[in-house]
Amino acid sequence: MSGWSDIDYRDFWDQPRIFFVCYEGQLILFDCAFDDEIEDYRDFYSVYLMPELSADDFAGSWAGLWRKAVRKLGETPLNRVHFDPTKRRQIDTSVLDSLLSHPARLSS
């Protein structure tokens, strides 16, 4: 079921590079990490199903928060994530429907 969900983000470069979305009662992290080898951001988000997080988790750096994931849902190209016109408030949930219907396993 496609619609729009609010996001909380950090690290904006052309679009959010790491953000959380709560969808169907689940907390989901989209992480587009900076790749030191290519000296640029990756062209995809790694997407994780997260447990309940504390206020301290949100207050600190979000780098490495993926390590707390319940499982990895997969990866999705940046262009498959559609933001509202500001690119700072909401995403189209159709990408979530796809990821949640075929979750990947979390690898170490």
N, C-alpha and C positions, 0 to 999 in steps of 0.2 A: 504494500500500500504506500504509494508515493505521497509525499507532503514535505513540510519544512520543519526542521528542529533547530533550536538555539544552540550556539556553540560558545565555549570559553576558549580563548586562544592565547598563545604567546609566540614570539619570534615571527614577525610578519616580514616577508620579503616577497613582494608581488602578490602574495596570498599567505594565509596562516601556514606556518611550517610545523606547528604542533598545536593540536586542539582536542578538546573533549566535547562529546555530544552525549546527552542522555536520550536513549531511544528505546521505547517499549520497556521501560524500567531497567534498562541496562546501561552502564557507563562504558563508553567506547572511546578509545584513544587513537587518534590519527597522528602519526609521527613521520615527518619528512626530515630526516637527519641530514646534517651537513657532512659531506664526504671529503675528508682531508686529501685523499688521493687525487681526486679530480678538482679540488678546490672550488666546489660548488655544492648546492643542494641536490639531492637525488631527484629523479623525475617521477617518483612514486611515493605514496604513503604506505608505511607498514601500519596495519590496523589491529588493535588488541581489545579484547574484552577484559575490562578491569574489575577488580573487587571494589568494595566501598573504600574510599580513601579518606584520610583525616584532613582537617584544615591545614595541618602542618605540611602534608604532601602537596597541597595546592599552593601554599605560601612560598615554598622553596623553588629551586630550579626544577623544571620538568624533565630535564635531560636524565635519562635512565629510569624514568617512571615505568617504562615498558617492562622492566624486570619484575614488577609486581603483578603483571598480567595473569589472569586466570588461564587464558590461551590466546594464541595469535589467530586472528580471523582471516588474515591473508594480506595481500598487497594490492594496491589499486593505483593506476596512473593518475597523476595530478589532474589531467583533463577530464577524468570521470567524476570528479567531485565538483559539483555545481554549487556555488555560493550565491547569496543574495547580492544585489548590485554593489553594496559596500564591501563585500568580501570579509566582513567582520562580525556578522550577526547570526546567520543561519546557513544551513546546507540543505540541499534537496536530499531527502531520505532514500531515494531509489538506490543509491550506491550501498546503503546499509542493508536494504532488503536482499540484495545480491550477496553481500558478504556474510550475512547471518544465515542464509540458506545453505552455504557451502563453506563452513569454517575450516581453516587449516589447523594443523597441530602446532603448538608452541615448541620451537626448537631451542635448545640451550646454546 
